[in-house]
Amino acid sequence: MNAEFKNRERRKCSAWAAQGVKRGRQPLSIASMLCWGLLCLGSPAALTHRAEIIDRLAAVVNRQIITLGDVEQELRLQELDPFSGDLTGVSSSQRQKVTQELVVQRLIEQTLIREQIQQFPGLEIDDEQVESQLAAIEKKTGGAQKLAEMKIDIQALRNRLRWQLQVMKFIDYRFRQFVVVDTKEIEAYYQNQFLPELQKRNALPARNALPAPELSEVEERIRKILTEEKLNTQVEEWLASLRKDAAIEIFH
């Protein structure tokens, strides 16, 4: 590769970068990313010397890029919004790997949902709603200084909160309003799950036995439980269909 060729390719890569290509607009192709990562840096020695400026790929979803930087940021935000399976008995290194893999899967789902939200009007979130959520988190964690010590980027957190509120609004419009729970389902849950669980609870030592409430007293509570169960099932099936139709590549 002579100097003239490298200079020409550097100019091409700089032009691509100047276009502001990023997620949600015109995603870079793999070839373009390789060009930016290799040719713009020059020789392998230069690549080694400046490796810290490259954000490695974690996954590509329908040509939308998820980087290791995205994964690391999600891991930090996860401390405020934890999710995990039962990792009891798993070593710390294995737990870190499993957690990272779970985060990548979560970001894949977020990317697929974001594509759908972009096609759905009326999901704007007011700044006041975001700031209210942010204030609640700051109060819970010990203030803005504590978030800074946790290396939480406040603007990234704001974006995350806005995103969560948009998803909740989307799910309400797209799924929740169509969920129907009938009287027979409520009665069946009351007889087959609610009362047996209450009996088990009353049988525990050092527990004061609670009288069984009438169905009418817990009907709305049961309706909410069954609504959430149906909603979760519908969303899981919907996400599975999105994954099936998506072009997903994960890099290890």
N, C-alpha and C positions, 0 to 999 in steps of 0.2 A: 504494500500500500504506500504510494509515494506521497510527498507533502502536498502536492497540488490536489490529489484526490481527497486526502483527509480534510484539507481546508474546505473543499467543495461540499463534502458531506457534513462538516460541522455547520456550514451555513444553512444547509437543508434542515438539520436538526433544530437549529436556533429558530428558524422560521416556523417549524411545527410548534415549538414551545411558545412562541409569541402569539400563536393563534388562541392560546388559553384553552386548549383541549382538556377537558376534565370530565369526571363522572356526571352523568345527567345531560351532557351536551353531545359532543362527538367523541366517543371513546377511542383511545388509541388502539391500533391493531398491534398484534404481537410483534410483527416486523418493525413497526414504528418504535415500539418500546425498546426493542433490541438495538435499533439504530441510536436512539437517545442514550441508552445505557453504555454502549460500546464505542461507537464512532465519535460521539461528542467528547468522550473522555480520552480518546486516542489509544495509546499503547496499553498492553496488559499491566505494565508497571504503573502507569498512571491510574488505571482502574483499581489496582490494589491500594495505591496511596490515597485515593479519594472515595473509597468504598462506602464511607460513612454517609455520603450524601445521597446514596441510592436507596429508595424505599422498595424492598423486594416484594414480589407478587405473592399473595396468599391464595387468591382465587380470581377467576373471571366468570361473571354471570351475565349471559346475554350481552357480551362485549363490555360490560361494566366492570371496572377494576376494583378489587379489594386488596389492599396492601397490608404488609405486616404492621405498618404504622396504624392503620385502621384497627387491626386486631389488638395492638397494645393499648390504644386509646379506649377501646371497648372493655378491655380487662380492667383498666383503671375505673371507668364508669360503673363497671359491674360491682365494685365495692359499695356503691350507693344503691344499686338495684340488683342484688345477688340472685343468681340462678345456678343450680347445679344439681347433679344427680347424687346418689349415695356413693361417696368415694371412700368410705370407711375401709381401712386396711390397705389403701393404695399408697405407695411411696410418694414422697414429695415430687420427685422428678416425673413419675408417671402421672401424678395428679396435675402437674403443670401442663404436660402434653395433652391429657384428656380435656382439661379446661380450655386450652387453646383451640383444640379441635371443635369443642362445643361452641366457642365464640365464633369461629369461622362459619359453622353451620348457621348460627344465629344471624350473622351478617349477610349470609346468602339469602336467608328468608327476608331480612330487612330490605335487601335490594329488590327482590321479587315483589314485595308489598309496595315499595316505593314506586315501581313501575305502574302498578295498578292505581295507586293514589293519584299519580300525575294525570290519569285519565278521568278522574272523578272530581267534578266541580263542587265548590261550596265547603271546602275543608280548611278554610283559613282559621288560624288560631290567633287570638288577640295577644298583644304583648303582656297585658295585665295578667292573663292566665299563666303565662310562662313565668313571670316574675313572682307570682303567688306560689307556684310550685318550687321555684328556686329558693324563696325565703323559707319555705317549710323544710327544705333539705339543709339549708345553712343552720337553721335552728336545731335540727336533729343531730347534725354532725359536729356542732360546736362553733359555727361561724365560718366566714369567708377565709380567715387565716388557716383554719384547719383544712379546708379544701385545698388551699395552696400547698400546705405541707404534704397532702396526699397526691400532689402533682396533678390535680384536676384542673383542666382548662375551663374557665367559667363560660366562655363563649361556646365551647364544644358542649358543655353541660346544658346551656340554654337551647342549643340546636337539638340536643337529645330530648329534652323535655317537650319542645315544640313537636318533635317527631312523634313521641309517645301519645301526646294529646290528639294529634292528627289520626294516628292509627285507631285510637279508641273511638273517635268520631266516625271514621270510615267503617269500622266494624258495626257500630250502632246502625248506620244508614244501610250498610250492605247486607247485614245478617240479622242483628238483634230484633229489628222490627217485624221480621217474618217468622220468628220463633214462636210456636204455639204449644202451650202445655194444657192438656185437658184435665177435667175433673177425675177421670179414671186413673190417669197417671199419678196424680197427687195422692189419691186414695191408696194406690198400690205401693207407693213409696212410704206412706205413713205406716201401712201394715207390715211391709216386708223389710224395711230398713230403719225407719225412725224408731218404732217401738222396740225392735230387737236391740238396737244400739243403746237405747235408754235402759233396757233391762241389764245389759252387760255393765253399763256404767254404775247402776245401783248395786250390782253384785260385788263391786270392788270394795276391799276393806277400807275402813275409815272414811267411807262415803255415806252421807245422809241420803236415804232413798228419796227420789223425787217422784211425785205423783205424775202419772201419764196425762199430758194435756189432751184436751179434745182436739179432733182434727181441725175444727174451725179456728182454734187458737194458733195453730202453726201452719195453716194452709198457705198463707202468703210467703212464709219463710221457705216452705217446701217448693213452692212455685219458682222462687228465685234460684234455688239450688238446681232444680231440673232445667230451668232456662239456661243457666251457665253451663251445665253439662251438654245440652244440645248445641249451644253456641260453640263451645270448645270443639265438639265433634265436627261441626260444619266448617269451622276455620281450619282444623287439621286436614280435613279432606280437600278443602280448597287449596291449601298450601301444597299438599301432595300433588295435586293436578298441575299447579304452577311449576313445581320442580320437574314433573314428568315432561312438560313441554319446553323447558328451558335448556339452554346450552350452558352447562356448568363444568368448569375445570378447576380442580383444586391442586395446588402445588405444595409438595412436601419438602 
